[in-house]
């Protein structure tokens, strides 16, 4: 927040790119929440829970060894590649809704990506350590560089933060491909029975994907924010 205000003070024009990015971020989150709320109320015709759907998709892809666990919360689902485990939120794990079906299948898609060594996922996993280090050092470097009038240090911080933007960029194909796999797996496994359910799942997954595009846009804006501090 400090560097954001600092950048706006140095270059008011920064607000013209910051505000649209913030609006996009807020809109994507609202859109996801609305889509989730709508399709969380619609029960699939098969009556299968998210956990059952995930298990079926995994087994049909010979991933019998991938475990499925439950975590607290709502839309807190993720795939843990280290322990080869699908961590489904309580809402997804136990619910037989269209939203739960889409989310469970999406996470199963990540497990399939992992086992099949989908390149963007391999690249993202390899980028995690250096990205974490870069984002921790970026802001201190930019703030210190600006305070001391060291443009090269500010530039170095900008490059370090660029690692986060790169991470967001390579996340996009990972998430989009997982959603594509999810739709295909749901259809081939018979977990969804009609076009109405398919459209609902696609809307939920599309809304989720938009949040990743918004994150990329926001990270690029922050790079611009740091760059303004060198002027």
N, C-alpha and C positions, 0 to 999 in steps of 0.2 A: 504493500500500500504506500509506503514511504517513497519508494522509487517511482511509483506511478504518479504521485502528486508532484514529485520533483521534476519528472519529465514534462508534465503539463505546464509547470511554471517556466521551464526552460523553453519549451516549444508548444504554445497553445494549440497549434494545428494537430498535435497528437490526439487531441480529443475527438477529432473528426474520424479517426480510425479506431479509437478505443471504444467510443459509444456504440457503433454498429456491432462490434465484436461482443460487447456485453449484452446487447439486445439479442443477438443470435444465440448466445449461450443460454440466456434466460428463456428464450422462446423454445429452444430445443429441449430443455428440461421440463418445461410446462407441457409441451407436446407429448413427451414420453409419459409423463404422469397421467395425462388425460387418456392416452391410448391404453395404458396399463389398466387404469380404473375401468374403462369401458369393457375390455376383453377379459378382465379378471372376474367379471360377473357372468360371463357366458361359458357354460359348461360344454365340454366336447361331447360329441355323440358316442364316443367309445367309452367315456367315463373313466379313462385312465388318469392317474395322478402324474404330476411332473416326474416324480421318482420312477414310476413304472415306465413312463415313456423313455426317460434317459437310459434306464437299464436295458430296455428292448433294443434301442438304437445301438448301444455299446455292444451288446451280445451279437447282434446281426453283423457287426463289423469285427467280430472275434476279439473284442476288448473285454473279455470276461474278468480280467484281473484289475480293471479300473474300478475303484470303489466309488460309492456315492454316499456322501455325508450330508448332514443338515446343519445350517448355521442360522443364527437368529437374524431377524429383520425381514425387510421387504426389498426386492431387487438388489440383494447383496450377493447374488450368485457369482461364482467364478470357478475356473478350473485351476487346480494346483498341479503343475507339471512335475514338481519335485517329488511329491508323494503319489502322483498319478491318481488323483481323486477329484471327482466332481463335488463341489461344495454348493449345494442348493439351499436357498433361503427357505424358511419355514413355509412361506406363502407358495413357493414353487413346488417344494417337496410333497406337500400333502394335498394340494389343490388340483382339481380336475378341470381347470379352466383353459380357455384358448390361450390366454397370456402365459400360463404356467407351461403349457405344451411347447410354445415357441421358445421360451427362455431355457427350458430343460434341454430341448433339442439343440439350441445354440451352444450351450456349454458342452454337450456331447460332441458337437462339431469341433470344438477346440481340442478335445481329447483325440479325435481322429486326426486332426492336423499334427498334433504332437507326435503321435506314433508313426505317421507317414512322413514325418520330417518336412512339413510344408515350409518352404524356404523363408517367407516373410516372418513366420513364427519363430524359426530358428534364429533369424537375424535379430528379432525383437528381444528374444531371451538373452542373446549375447550382448545386446546393447544396454541391458538393465544396470549392471554395475557402474559402467562409465557414465551413464546418464544420471544415476543417483549422485555420483561424485560431482559431476558438472553442475547440476542444479544447486547443490549445497554451496559450491564455491562461487557461482555466478553473481548472486546479489552482493555478497561482501566485496567482491572484486570491483563491481560497478560503483557501489557506494564509496568505497575507499578511493578508487581512481578519480571519481568526480570531486571528492573532498580535497584531494591532493593535487588536482589538476593534471592527473596522469592519463592522458587520452588512450595510451596503449593498454593500460590496465582495464579501462572501461571497455575497450574493444575486445580484450581477452575474455572479460566477463560475458560480453555479448555472444562471443563464439561458444563459450561454455554453455550458455543458455540455449544456443542453437541445437545442442545435443538433445534437449527436451523436445524442441520442435521436430527434429528428425525422428525421435521416438514416436511422437504423435502421428507423424506421416506414415511410418511403417506399421503402425497399429491399424490404420484404415483397411488395408487389404486383408489383414488377419481377421478383423471383425466382419467385414463384408463376406469373406469366404466362409466363415463359420455360419453365417446366416443362410448362405446359399446351400451349404451342406445340410443345415437344419431342415429347410423346406423339402429338399430331396429325400432325406431320411424319413421324415414324417409321412411323406406320400408313399414311399416304397414299403414302409413297415406297416402301413394301414392304421397309423395312429390318428390320422385325421380322415374324416369320411366324406367331406363335401367341400365345394368351392368356397362357401361362406366362411368356414373355419380357416381355410387356407389364406383367404384375403385378410382375415383378422390377424393371423399370425404374422403375415407379411407387414401389416401396418405397425404392429408392436415392434418388430425387428427393425423396420425402417426408421421408426422414431428413435430407437436406441442408437442406430448408426449415426443419426444426425448429431447426437451429442459428441461423437468422436470428431466429426467435421468441425463442430463448434470449438472443441478443445484445441484442434490444430490451428484454427483461425486466431484463437486467443493467444496461443504460444507465439505465433508469428507477430502479433501486435506487441507482445512483451519484448520481442527482439527489437522491434522498431523503437519501443520505449527506451531501451538501453542505448540504441544508436543515437537517439536524440540527445542523450547526455554527453556525447562526444563533440557536439557542435557548440 
